[in-house]
Amino acid sequence: MFRIKRIFCAIAVILALSLAVSCAGSQSLDPEIAQDALLSATEPSSEYDDDVSTIIEDHLPMGEFTDDLSKVTPNPAITIEANGSLTVLVETTNGTTTTSGNSLTDEAAALIDLVNTERKNAGLPALEYDPYLEASALMRSAEITVSWSHTRPNGSSWSTVADDIGGENLGSGYPNAGRVIKGWMNSEIHKSIVLYPTFTRVGAAAFKSSNGKLFWAMHFGL
């Protein structure tokens, strides 16, 4: 009798495992989640230094978000063409090269709104838009079309693109701001930058390269 009970128990366990495997096999992964996981897996970790005491604390002028690129491109390396597209001169370790594309200011503004939503949900104050950080983010979003890294194409650190930058988040291939913030919030290092409590200012850029791929950059400051 004891052996019979053991046999019945074993059969029950086997049936339960078979049912579980069958159910798991019948479920399909949300394609958006799968794509975000793929993009996150292929992106490098942020080279973020949390020693913010090294940041220059002279606050730069702040203002409302503007889609007038002439106001946020003080860098002579960026030229606004007659059709509104951008041509960017990028310094590399082997000389200079150019990259071209369009700045999607609506997506950049949406990304700032989404970041502030995440900060609000975490009980943190909103970041104030800074056109100077937008300008530096725009330069970096163009640079990563040449070299996908937190190291600039000329071999220097990302923080050398301008003064008073405390953190940088990058993204590539994400089709819109909503997908970017999902990717960042699913990455502990990127999330820690979004939710860094002492940051007060932010600028963002979405650069659509000539081949149609989107590159994203966000800069944070005290």
QUIPE-V17039 format. One record per helix or strand of 2 or more residues. SS is the DSSP state (alpha for helix, beta for strand). FROM is the first residue (numbers start at 1). TO is the last residue. Records with the same first field share a line. If there is no record, write none. Layout:
SS->FROM-TO + FROM-TO
This chain:
alpha->2-26 + 31-42 + 52-54 + 69-71 + 105-121 + 131-143 + 158-161 + 177-185 + 188-194
beta->78-80 + 86-92 + 95-103 + 128-129 + 167-172 + 201-209 + 214-221
